[in-house]
């Protein structure tokens, strides 16, 4: 069983990184190709393409130009210690012990517009390139076309070595759109987190994203390698709702705060 997460726009390249056996991204060559293509764009073009502010466009133009391989501990840091934001507040990667990190390295993957797919200990350099950006590279009209089969076949190869071949979708719609389920060797199980406000189930952006990361953490800490174990997840008031779930989508709900 493998769970997939979205990356985060917010990065942390300042806090200390503990000693770890860092690994190299599977698609570092492809990432370098994308970075070179993006480095040819002016900040003004990046601003229009990504719908970001001028300062952010200048920052990311500089990042693409500074992209260099090979990745080492001096010019890159592990993804587990690089992504920030709601999902990664829930994952709380820096506080995982070595055994949980080792489990996550096998069972958790991060989808990425630049790197395609990352393991928690894969090295990365700072970037911003969202999967949904209409960034044409070569004959590929966008990143979905660029990454789709590559990412899916990488997941399929890894799942083939697992006793349970379920892919647990903890990613956003934007990022999971790169996965082609028909090419996978097992089923896809999407986890949905909702707040129940007087019977109306709504996605709480902050809490739901945090819960996605928290479930990945729960999976790593408890060494859960089969979907049934995820039903015991109870972080931040969320509980599994069997009556509102089916084989492909499991709903976790909680009473809306303030009720």
Buried (B, 14 or more C-beta within 10 A) or exposed (E): BBBBBBBBEEBBEEEEBEEBEBBBBBBBEBBBBBBEBBBEBEBEEBBEBBEBEEEBBBBBBEBBEEBEBEBEEEEBBBBBBBBBBBBBBBBEBBEBEEEBBBBBBBBBBBBBBBBBBBBBBBBBBBBBBBBBBEBBBEEEEBBBBBBBEBBBEBBBEBBEEBEBBBBBBBBBEBBBBBBBBEEBBBBBBBBBBBBBBEEEBEEBEEBBBBBBBBBBBBBBBBEBBEBEBBBEBEBBBBBBBEEBBEEEEBBBBBEBEEE
